[in-house]
Amino acid sequence: MSTKTQEFLTIKRGYDFSKWLLQHTGKFPKSYRFSVAAKLENASLDFIELTSVANMRKEKLPLLKQADEALAKLRLLFRLSYEMRFINLQSYEHGSKLMNEMGRLLGGWIKNPGAAPAV
């Protein structure tokens, strides 16, 4: 897979995950919507923001590492949401697969951050 394709896919997978996640966080119990759900949404949106900005910058690595941190937060909060029964097993498995793919793509991009930006 070319680096440009990998960069684009990283952003696209993050975007698709965010769309999917936003449909689920609205169903969280009201008492957790402004804490756990908001943090989940923010981590997801941070990921797509950081990867899309990194795509336009010459110095990508600092932003990609921040995106990796956002993904780690996202995984932790997503697991908490499952354990608190805010999401069901099927949604947890689906979301975990999506985040694993995002992590693989991001890891490949971090290994080769200096490639030309994908437009």
RACOR-V675144 format. One record per residue. N is the residue number from 1. RES is the residue in three letters. PHI is phi as a letter, one per 20 degrees, with the letter a starting at -180 (* if undefined). BURIAL is + if it has 24 or more other C-alpha atoms within 12 Angstrom, else -. Layout:
[[N:RES:PHI:BURIAL] [N:RES:PHI:BURIAL]]
This chain:
[[1:MET:*:-] [2:SER:f:-] [3:THR:f:+] [4:LYS:f:-] [5:THR:f:-] [6:GLN:f:+] [7:GLU:f:+] [8:PHE:f:+] [9:LEU:f:+] [10:THR:f:+] [11:ILE:f:+] [12:LYS:f:+] [13:ARG:f:+] [14:GLY:f:+] [15:TYR:f:+] [16:ASP:f:-] [17:PHE:f:+] [18:SER:f:+] [19:LYS:f:-] [20:TRP:f:-] [21:LEU:f:+] [22:LEU:f:+] [23:GLN:f:-] [24:HIS:e:+] [25:THR:f:+] [26:GLY:f:-] [27:LYS:e:-] [28:PHE:f:+] [29:PRO:g:-] [30:LYS:g:-] [31:SER:f:-] [32:TYR:d:-] [33:ARG:f:-] [34:PHE:e:-] [35:SER:d:-] [36:VAL:f:+] [37:ALA:f:+] [38:ALA:f:+] [39:LYS:f:+] [40:LEU:f:+] [41:GLU:f:+] [42:ASN:f:+] [43:ALA:f:+] [44:SER:f:+] [45:LEU:f:+] [46:ASP:f:+] [47:PHE:g:+] [48:ILE:f:+] [49:GLU:f:+] [50:LEU:f:+] [51:THR:f:+] [52:SER:f:+] [53:VAL:f:+] [54:ALA:g:+] [55:ASN:f:+] [56:MET:e:+] [57:ARG:e:-] [58:LYS:f:-] [59:GLU:e:-] [60:LYS:e:+] [61:LEU:g:+] [62:PRO:f:-] [63:LEU:f:+] [64:LEU:f:+] [65:LYS:f:+] [66:GLN:f:+] [67:ALA:f:+] [68:ASP:f:+] [69:GLU:f:-] [70:ALA:f:+] [71:LEU:f:+] [72:ALA:f:+] [73:LYS:f:+] [74:LEU:g:+] [75:ARG:f:+] [76:LEU:f:-] [77:LEU:f:+] [78:PHE:f:+] [79:ARG:f:+] [80:LEU:g:-] [81:SER:f:+] [82:TYR:f:+] [83:GLU:f:-] [84:MET:e:-] [85:ARG:m:-] [86:PHE:e:+] [87:ILE:c:+] [88:ASN:e:-] [89:LEU:f:-] [90:GLN:f:-] [91:SER:f:-] [92:TYR:f:+] [93:GLU:f:-] [94:HIS:f:-] [95:GLY:f:+] [96:SER:f:+] [97:LYS:f:-] [98:LEU:f:+] [99:MET:f:+] [100:ASN:f:+] [101:GLU:f:+] [102:MET:g:+] [103:GLY:f:+] [104:ARG:f:-] [105:LEU:f:+] [106:LEU:f:+] [107:GLY:g:+] [108:GLY:f:+] [109:TRP:f:+] [110:ILE:f:+] [111:LYS:f:-] [112:ASN:c:-] [113:PRO:f:+] [114:GLY:e:-] [115:ALA:f:+] [116:ALA:f:-] [117:PRO:f:+] [118:ALA:e:+] [119:VAL:d:-]]
